[in-house]
């Protein structure tokens, strides 16, 4: 079984990637693979659209930003690196929020992109101009997340860039009581 990974601690998207970073936020939102890893942390700033406190923000294991992808806690990074070491790139961050600072979060850059939806069970249309998929219902495949003989556990779907994870990832995060993520068998 595979699942659509969601960030359930959205907190009204409290941070965004600062403009002075050398990486475009869209590259992180789309899961671009970086061959030259940045030498300096990515700076995220208060998006000034949330009234959640700094303490509540930093109690979360996953934070979805306005732009610049998803950030995960040091605990999530350590756990996923131990069990799935080659499936995600992590980048250091500096988060400035409500006048306070933390560097305990990392950009969660999922860069492997494969076909991972069951198109027979999903409901969609294909845009007539750009040929992009417009989904009304998404059902992940139940077979392994495999391409060219390699089995993945954390991927992005080529059709719409959503993150899909295997049963092994779901069990690992649940066993270690990692809160902040949701696992959907279908959307909506």
Protein Blocks (a to p, Z undefined) as FASTA:
>chain_A
ZZddddfklnnoabccdfkbcbdfklmmnopacfbdcfbdcddddehlafbdfklmmmpf
bdcdfbhpjaddfklmmmmmmmmmmlbccddddddeehiacfkbccdddfbdcdfbdfkl
pccdddfklopacdfbdcddfbdcdeehiacfbdcdfklopacddfklmmmmmmnopghi
acdfbdZZ
